[in-house]
């Protein structure tokens, strides 16, 4: 994802509060430690129909299965999105599905931290903004796109209304440089090496 440029993408409304990580990806779908192959498990209890515990096809009423939202890159939701257990698979499943941004009224703290580690942008907006955007999105195909400009920290609604948001400066720097936390640490490699050289002279015993 090239965050240095603004992008416009289809946004799907999942206008519910307290969507927890078990709803994002049920534990039975977590059969791998890979970040790939989890898209089928995303919202599995809602994405599919079941009979006697067996999956029998897609649920056509679920928002992400509707034609107008089949290429969703942005998810819009309510309060406390990502609450519940700390499973990082929830973020991996969203990313594997193609979702790069979640816009919500608030987020579960651990989920939000997991998103930061995986370069999934979380945007927190006031209730009235989410409600208004949700009303536009449920109209479907004509009003289903949002523009995200990370550099300017703006979101443009389907009706071209610009809303400002804030991203933690440290995370903002990582996203704009397409870095994760390891990449960010390695960017200080020269400074770290210099510190070690100086510290060895001061505390040689620490390096025995």
Secondary structure, 3 states (H helix, E strand, C coil): CCCCCCEEEEEEEECCCCCEHHHHECHHHCCCCCCCCCHHHECHHHHEEEECCEEEEECCCCHHHCHHHCCCCEEEECCCECECCCCCHHHHHHHHHCCCEEEECCECHHHHHHHHHCCCEEEECCHHHHHHHHHHHCCCHHHCEEEEECCCCEEECCCCCEEECCCCHHHHHHHHCCCCHHHHHHCCHHHHHHHHHHHHHHCHHHHC
